[in-house]
Amino acid sequence: RRKKGGKNMKKTLFTAILLAASLMAASTVQAAPQEVTMWHYFDQKPEQEMLADMVEEYNSLQDDIHINATFVSRTELMNQYTVGALSGELPDIGQVDSPDMESYISLGVFEDITDDIKDWDELDQFYDGPLSSCMDADGKYYGLPNNSNCLALLCNMDILNAAGYDEPPTTWDEFYEICKATTNPDDSVYGFSMCAIGNEEGTFQFIPWLYSAGGSVTDLGSAESANALSFLAKLVDEGLMSKEVVNWGQGDALNAFAAGKAAMMESGTWHIGQFDMGDVTLDFNYKYALLPKDKEYASVIGGENFGVCTGTEYKEECVDFLEYMMTAENNADWCEIAGKLPTRSDANELKDFWTEDDRYAVFSEEMNYAVARGPHESWPTISEAIYTAEQSALLGEKTAEDAMAEANNVVAPILEEVPIAEE
């Protein structure tokens, strides 16, 4: 009996040891990171590569989540947000154009993360303008701004020099004169190239002309607003700008300029990154300048935000990634490679090329004249009214006065009910 009992005791002890070992082994097994989806519409190589590297590095630094960055075209992404607001099928993190964010917040696309970031000691490093585009009317945060930019005039100095001009134009009169002098119908060379497509890009590129003429989004029916559109329509009507601009995105306008088919173009900061990375080659001397002025200099602020989407199971983890993505170092590196402007003041101080590089120096000065688009919960509707008016005038379907009056009929009641907040 003692022998049998001894065997049972040994068996029980052995079983306990196995169980303990099993529990210890189980406790050392790291749970697989949770998959987190991030949608973006960066379609330029420098930005895509930078985003991929940043995501890969973040994934290697922690084991809680694994970010999957997925490209979705801008148009499709905005459609998915609209559908997803109703169906609940949204990514965990999503990109959005800064003036559109408040409208998608109002649709319920983005999650309130105020409590998650209000104590982040780096929040006060962000510039007020870009940061405000991530907030609703009550001052609640839904994301963080990724980059900022504005527009300036880019000139093919070989063409301008050949036409007898040593410097870019500074006024609309000088600009018009140079457009006429550099247009060559025989070689399909136009004086100017811009984007006037029927989407937000078209509105973006039209706004500087609107404000330079003394017009504004809040008074589209004014004579000044109509004069801005009339001036651009005249360029098309006289053959100084291709009518195809109504079909051109900003990349298409750049392609025409790079091919030597336009003497001047409306260009953004991000184009510099494309030149420096070799993605776009300019086989001629070029120079940046402030956009020419009518009554005053003007430009427009652009940029993108990333927000945490409603319904995510990983809100805290997504916020942690956004904070990592938007450190001063990452913001500076990102904007340097992408050719954009930082959204943090301390990031701006980490690089000197924004002031030492003559090209970026122009954009830095241009920011002094750049106006914001909204932010407004109905900005997509406001923008649609503007680019529709622009297209109808450039195509000769309506006079500039009638086109802007129709746009004002759409926009004025919206702004009467909910005005655009003054800075």
C-alpha positions as CSV (number, residue, x, y, z in Angstrom):
1,R,0.0,0.0,0.0
2,R,2.8,2.4,0.9
3,K,4.3,1.6,-2.5
4,K,1.1,2.2,-4.4
5,G,0.5,5.5,-2.5
6,G,4.0,6.6,-3.3
7,K,3.3,6.1,-7.0
8,N,0.1,8.2,-6.7
9,M,2.0,10.9,-4.9
10,K,4.7,11.0,-7.5
11,K,2.1,11.1,-10.3
12,T,0.2,14.0,-8.6
13,L,3.5,15.9,-8.1
14,F,4.5,15.3,-11.7
15,T,1.1,16.5,-13.0
16,A,1.3,19.6,-10.9
17,I,4.8,20.3,-12.3
18,L,3.5,19.9,-15.8
19,L,0.5,22.2,-15.1
20,A,2.8,24.8,-13.6
21,A,5.1,24.6,-16.5
22,S,2.2,24.9,-18.9
23,L,0.9,28.0,-17.1
24,M,4.3,29.6,-17.1
25,A,4.7,28.9,-20.8
26,A,1.3,30.3,-21.5
27,S,2.1,33.5,-19.6
28,T,5.2,34.1,-21.6
29,V,3.4,33.8,-25.0
30,Q,2.8,37.3,-26.3
31,A,-0.7,37.9,-27.7
32,A,-0.7,38.8,-31.4
33,P,-1.0,42.6,-32.0
34,Q,-4.5,43.8,-32.9
35,E,-4.8,44.7,-36.5
36,V,-5.6,48.4,-37.0
37,T,-6.6,49.9,-40.4
38,M,-5.5,53.3,-41.6
39,W,-6.8,54.8,-44.8
40,H,-4.9,57.5,-46.6
41,Y,-4.9,59.1,-50.1
42,F,-1.3,60.1,-50.4
43,D,-0.5,59.3,-54.0
44,Q,2.9,60.8,-54.4
45,K,5.9,58.5,-54.0
46,P,7.8,60.5,-51.3
47,E,4.7,60.7,-49.0
48,Q,3.8,57.0,-49.5
49,E,7.4,55.9,-48.7
50,M,7.6,58.1,-45.7
51,L,4.3,56.9,-44.3
52,A,5.2,53.2,-44.9
53,D,8.5,53.7,-43.1
54,M,6.9,55.5,-40.2
55,V,4.2,52.8,-39.8
56,E,6.8,50.1,-40.0
57,E,8.9,51.7,-37.3
58,Y,5.9,52.2,-35.0
59,N,4.8,48.6,-35.4
60,S,8.3,47.5,-34.4
61,L,8.3,49.6,-31.3
62,Q,5.3,48.1,-29.6
63,D,3.2,44.9,-29.6
64,D,-0.3,46.2,-28.9
65,I,-1.4,47.0,-32.4
66,H,-0.2,46.5,-36.0
67,I,-1.1,49.4,-38.3
68,N,-2.1,48.5,-41.8
69,A,-1.8,51.6,-44.0
70,T,-4.0,51.3,-47.1
71,F,-4.2,53.7,-50.0
72,V,-7.7,54.7,-51.1
73,S,-8.1,57.4,-53.8
74,R,-9.3,60.7,-52.3
75,T,-12.7,60.6,-54.1
76,E,-13.3,57.0,-53.1
77,L,-12.2,57.7,-49.5
78,M,-14.6,60.6,-49.1
79,N,-17.4,58.4,-50.5
80,Q,-16.5,55.6,-48.1
81,Y,-16.7,58.0,-45.2
82,T,-20.2,59.1,-46.2
83,V,-21.3,55.5,-46.5
84,G,-19.5,54.4,-43.4
85,A,-21.1,57.1,-41.3
86,L,-24.4,55.2,-41.9
87,S,-23.1,51.6,-42.0
88,G,-20.5,51.8,-39.3
89,E,-17.9,50.4,-41.7
90,L,-15.0,52.8,-41.1
91,P,-11.3,52.4,-40.7
92,D,-9.7,52.9,-37.3
93,I,-7.7,55.9,-38.5
94,G,-8.5,58.0,-41.5
95,Q,-7.0,60.9,-43.5
96,V,-9.0,63.9,-44.5
97,D,-8.4,67.3,-46.1
98,S,-8.3,69.9,-43.4
99,P,-11.3,72.0,-44.5
100,D,-13.5,69.0,-44.9
101,M,-12.8,67.5,-41.4
102,E,-15.5,69.5,-39.6
103,S,-18.2,68.3,-42.1
104,Y,-17.2,64.7,-41.5
105,I,-17.1,65.3,-37.7
106,S,-20.8,66.4,-38.0
107,L,-21.6,63.2,-40.0
108,G,-20.2,61.1,-37.1
109,V,-17.1,59.8,-39.0
110,F,-14.6,60.8,-36.4
111,E,-14.3,60.0,-32.7
112,D,-14.0,62.6,-29.9
113,I,-10.4,62.2,-28.5
114,T,-10.3,65.3,-26.4
115,D,-9.9,63.5,-23.1
116,D,-7.2,61.3,-24.6
117,I,-4.9,64.2,-25.8
118,K,-5.9,67.2,-23.6
119,D,-3.0,66.4,-21.2
120,W,-0.5,65.7,-23.9
121,D,2.3,68.2,-23.1
122,E,3.2,68.6,-26.8
123,L,-0.3,69.8,-27.9
124,D,0.6,73.5,-27.4
125,Q,3.4,73.2,-30.0
126,F,0.9,73.0,-32.9
127,Y,0.0,76.1,-34.8
128,D,-3.5,77.3,-34.1
129,G,-4.7,77.3,-37.7
130,P,-3.9,73.6,-38.5
131,L,-4.9,72.4,-35.0
132,S,-8.3,74.2,-35.2
133,S,-9.2,72.3,-38.3
134,C,-9.2,69.1,-36.2
135,M,-11.8,70.5,-33.8
136,D,-15.6,70.9,-33.9
137,A,-17.5,74.1,-33.0
138,D,-17.3,73.2,-29.3
139,G,-13.6,73.0,-29.3
140,K,-13.4,69.2,-29.1
141,Y,-10.5,67.3,-30.8
142,Y,-11.0,64.5,-33.3
143,G,-7.5,64.1,-34.7
144,L,-4.2,65.9,-35.3
145,P,-2.9,67.9,-38.3
146,N,-0.3,66.1,-40.4
147,N,1.0,68.9,-42.7
148,S,0.3,72.4,-44.0
149,N,0.9,74.0,-47.4
150,C,0.0,77.0,-49.6
151,L,0.3,78.0,-53.2
152,A,2.7,80.2,-55.1
153,L,3.7,81.0,-58.7
154,L,6.2,78.8,-60.5
155,C,7.9,80.2,-63.6
156,N,9.8,78.6,-66.4
157,M,12.5,81.2,-66.5
158,D,13.9,80.0,-69.8
159,I,10.6,80.8,-71.5
160,L,10.3,84.1,-69.6
161,N,13.8,85.1,-70.5
162,A,13.3,84.3,-74.1
163,A,10.2,86.6,-74.1
164,G,12.3,89.4,-72.6
165,Y,11.4,89.1,-68.9
166,D,14.0,88.7,-66.2
167,E,11.7,88.3,-63.2
168,P,8.3,86.7,-62.5
169,P,5.3,89.1,-62.5
170,T,4.1,90.7,-59.3
171,T,0.8,92.2,-60.4
172,W,-2.1,90.9,-62.5
173,D,-1.3,93.3,-65.2
174,E,2.3,92.1,-65.4
175,F,1.0,88.5,-65.2
176,Y,-1.4,89.0,-68.1
177,E,1.3,90.7,-70.2
178,I,3.7,87.8,-69.7
179,C,1.0,85.2,-70.4
180,K,0.4,86.9,-73.8
181,A,4.1,87.2,-74.5
182,T,4.9,83.5,-73.7
183,T,1.9,81.8,-75.3
184,N,2.9,80.0,-78.5
185,P,-0.1,78.3,-80.2
186,D,2.1,76.7,-82.9
187,D,4.0,74.7,-80.2
188,S,0.9,74.3,-77.9
189,V,2.6,76.4,-75.2
190,Y,0.3,78.4,-72.9
191,G,1.2,81.3,-70.7
192,F,-0.3,79.7,-67.6
193,S,-1.3,76.3,-66.2
194,M,-3.6,75.7,-63.2
195,C,-6.0,73.1,-61.8
196,A,-9.7,74.0,-62.3
197,I,-11.1,70.5,-61.9
198,G,-14.6,70.0,-60.4
199,N,-13.5,69.1,-56.9
200,E,-11.8,70.6,-53.9
201,E,-8.5,71.0,-55.8
202,G,-10.3,73.3,-58.2
203,T,-11.6,75.4,-55.3
204,F,-8.2,75.4,-53.6
205,Q,-6.5,76.9,-56.6
206,F,-9.2,79.4,-57.3
207,I,-9.4,81.0,-53.8
208,P,-6.1,83.0,-54.1
209,W,-7.5,84.8,-57.1
210,L,-10.8,85.4,-55.3
211,Y,-9.1,87.0,-52.3
212,S,-6.5,88.9,-54.3
213,A,-9.3,90.7,-56.2
214,G,-10.9,91.7,-52.9
215,G,-13.6,89.0,-53.0
216,S,-14.3,86.3,-50.4
217,V,-16.1,83.1,-49.8
218,T,-18.5,85.1,-47.5
219,D,-19.5,87.4,-50.4
220,L,-19.3,85.5,-53.6
221,G,-21.9,87.8,-55.2
222,S,-19.7,90.9,-55.0
223,A,-18.2,92.6,-58.0
224,E,-14.8,91.8,-56.7
225,S,-15.5,88.1,-56.6
226,A,-16.9,88.1,-60.1
227,N,-13.8,90.0,-61.3
228,A,-11.6,87.3,-60.1
229,L,-13.4,84.6,-62.1
230,S,-13.7,86.9,-65.1
231,F,-9.9,87.4,-65.1
232,L,-9.3,83.6,-65.3
233,A,-12.0,83.1,-67.9
234,K,-10.3,85.7,-70.0
235,L,-7.1,83.7,-70.0
236,V,-9.0,80.7,-71.4
237,D,-11.1,82.8,-73.8
238,E,-7.9,84.4,-75.3
239,G,-6.0,81.1,-75.5
240,L,-3.5,82.0,-72.8
241,M,-4.6,79.0,-70.7
242,S,-5.8,75.7,-72.0
243,K,-9.5,75.0,-71.6
244,E,-8.4,71.5,-70.5
245,V,-7.7,73.0,-67.0
246,V,-11.3,72.1,-66.1
247,N,-10.2,68.5,-66.3
248,W,-6.8,68.9,-64.7
249,G,-5.9,68.0,-61.2
250,Q,-2.9,69.7,-59.7
251,G,-0.7,66.8,-60.9
252,D,-1.9,67.3,-64.5
253,A,-1.1,71.0,-64.4
254,L,2.4,70.2,-63.2
255,N,2.8,67.7,-66.0
256,A,2.0,70.3,-68.6
257,F,4.5,72.7,-67.0
258,A,7.2,70.1,-66.7
259,A,6.7,69.3,-70.4
260,G,7.4,72.9,-71.3
261,K,3.8,73.5,-72.3
262,A,3.2,76.3,-69.9
263,A,5.4,79.3,-68.9
264,M,3.9,79.6,-65.5
265,M,1.8,77.5,-63.1
266,E,0.1,77.7,-59.7
267,S,2.3,75.4,-57.6
268,G,2.2,73.9,-54.1
269,T,5.0,73.3,-51.6
270,W,4.8,69.6,-52.1
271,H,6.0,69.9,-55.7
272,I,9.4,70.8,-54.5
273,G,9.7,67.4,-52.9
274,Q,8.8,65.8,-56.2
275,F,11.6,67.8,-57.9
276,D,14.2,67.0,-55.3
277,M,13.3,63.3,-55.2
278,G,13.6,63.1,-59.0
279,D,9.9,62.1,-59.4
280,V,9.4,65.1,-61.7
281,T,12.2,66.5,-63.8
282,L,12.4,70.1,-64.9
283,D,14.9,70.4,-67.8
284,F,14.9,74.2,-67.5
285,N,15.6,77.0,-65.0
286,Y,12.7,77.7,-62.8
287,K,11.9,80.2,-60.1
288,Y,9.2,80.6,-57.4
289,A,7.4,83.9,-56.7
290,L,4.4,85.1,-54.8
291,L,1.2,84.8,-56.7
292,P,0.6,88.0,-58.5
293,K,-1.7,90.5,-56.9
294,D,-4.7,92.5,-58.0
295,K,-5.7,94.5,-54.9
296,E,-3.5,92.4,-52.5
297,Y,-1.3,89.4,-52.3
298,A,-3.2,86.2,-51.5
299,S,-2.8,82.5,-51.1
300,V,-4.6,79.6,-49.5
301,I,-3.8,77.2,-46.7
302,G,-3.9,73.5,-47.5
303,G,-3.0,70.3,-45.6
304,E,-4.3,67.1,-44.3
305,N,-5.3,65.7,-40.9
306,F,-5.6,62.2,-39.5
307,G,-8.5,61.4,-37.2
308,V,-9.6,58.5,-35.1
309,C,-12.7,57.0,-36.6
310,T,-15.9,56.4,-34.8
311,G,-16.5,52.8,-33.6
312,T,-12.9,51.8,-33.3
313,E,-12.1,49.2,-30.6
314,Y,-8.6,50.6,-30.2
315,K,-9.2,54.3,-29.6
316,E,-6.4,54.7,-27.0
317,E,-3.9,52.8,-29.2
318,C,-4.9,54.9,-32.3
319,V,-4.3,58.1,-30.3
320,D,-0.9,56.8,-29.3
321,F,0.0,56.3,-32.9
322,L,-1.1,59.8,-33.9
323,E,1.0,61.3,-31.2
324,Y,4.0,59.2,-32.3
325,M,3.3,60.2,-36.0
326,M,3.2,63.9,-35.0
327,T,6.3,64.3,-32.8
328,A,8.4,67.3,-33.7
329,E,11.0,65.1,-35.3
330,N,8.6,63.1,-37.4
331,N,6.7,66.2,-38.4
332,A,9.9,67.9,-39.6
333,D,11.2,64.9,-41.4
334,W,7.8,64.3,-43.1
335,C,7.3,67.8,-44.3
336,E,10.9,68.1,-45.5
337,I,10.6,64.9,-47.7
338,A,7.0,65.7,-48.8
339,G,7.8,69.3,-49.6
340,K,5.2,70.7,-47.2
341,L,5.1,73.0,-44.2
342,P,5.2,71.7,-40.5
343,T,2.1,72.0,-38.3
344,R,4.3,72.4,-35.2
345,S,6.4,75.4,-34.4
346,D,9.1,73.3,-32.8
347,A,9.3,71.1,-35.9
348,N,9.8,74.2,-38.0
349,E,12.8,75.1,-35.9
350,L,14.5,71.7,-36.5
351,K,15.2,72.4,-40.1
352,D,16.7,75.4,-41.8
353,F,15.8,74.8,-45.4
354,W,12.4,76.5,-45.0
355,T,14.2,79.7,-44.8
356,E,17.6,79.0,-46.4
357,D,16.1,77.4,-49.6
358,D,14.9,80.2,-51.8
359,R,12.0,78.1,-53.0
360,Y,10.7,77.4,-49.5
361,A,11.4,81.0,-48.4
362,V,8.8,82.1,-51.0
363,F,6.2,79.8,-49.5
364,S,7.1,80.9,-46.0
365,E,6.4,84.5,-47.0
366,E,3.3,83.4,-48.9
367,M,1.9,82.0,-45.6
368,N,1.5,85.6,-44.4
369,Y,-1.2,86.1,-47.1
370,A,-2.8,82.6,-47.0
371,V,-6.4,82.3,-46.0
372,A,-8.1,79.2,-44.6
373,R,-10.9,77.3,-46.3
374,G,-13.5,77.3,-43.6
375,P,-13.4,75.3,-41.4
376,H,-17.2,74.8,-41.8
377,E,-19.4,71.8,-41.4
378,S,-20.9,72.5,-44.9
379,W,-17.6,73.2,-46.6
380,P,-18.1,70.4,-49.2
381,T,-21.3,72.2,-50.3
382,I,-19.6,75.6,-50.3
383,S,-16.7,74.2,-52.2
384,E,-18.9,72.6,-54.8
385,A,-20.7,75.9,-55.4
386,I,-17.4,77.6,-56.0
387,Y,-15.8,75.1,-58.4
388,T,-19.1,74.7,-60.3
389,A,-19.1,78.5,-60.9
390,E,-15.5,78.4,-61.9
391,Q,-16.0,75.6,-64.4
392,S,-19.1,77.1,-66.0
393,A,-17.3,80.4,-66.6
394,L,-14.1,78.9,-67.9
395,L,-16.1,76.8,-70.3
396,G,-18.1,79.8,-71.5
397,E,-21.4,78.4,-70.3
398,K,-22.1,81.4,-68.0
399,T,-20.7,84.9,-67.5
400,A,-18.5,85.3,-64.4
401,E,-21.2,87.5,-62.9
402,D,-24.0,85.0,-63.3
403,A,-21.8,82.0,-62.2
404,M,-20.8,83.7,-59.0
405,A,-24.3,85.0,-58.3
406,E,-25.5,81.4,-58.5
407,A,-22.8,80.3,-56.2
408,N,-23.7,83.0,-53.8
409,N,-27.3,81.9,-53.8
410,V,-26.1,78.5,-52.5
411,V,-23.5,79.7,-50.0
412,A,-25.1,82.8,-48.5
413,P,-28.0,81.0,-46.8
414,I,-25.6,78.4,-45.4
415,L,-23.3,81.1,-43.9
416,E,-26.2,83.1,-42.6
417,E,-27.3,80.1,-40.5
418,V,-23.8,79.0,-39.5
419,P,-21.1,81.7,-40.2
420,I,-17.5,80.9,-40.7
421,A,-15.8,81.6,-37.4
422,E,-13.4,84.5,-37.6
423,E,-9.8,83.9,-36.3
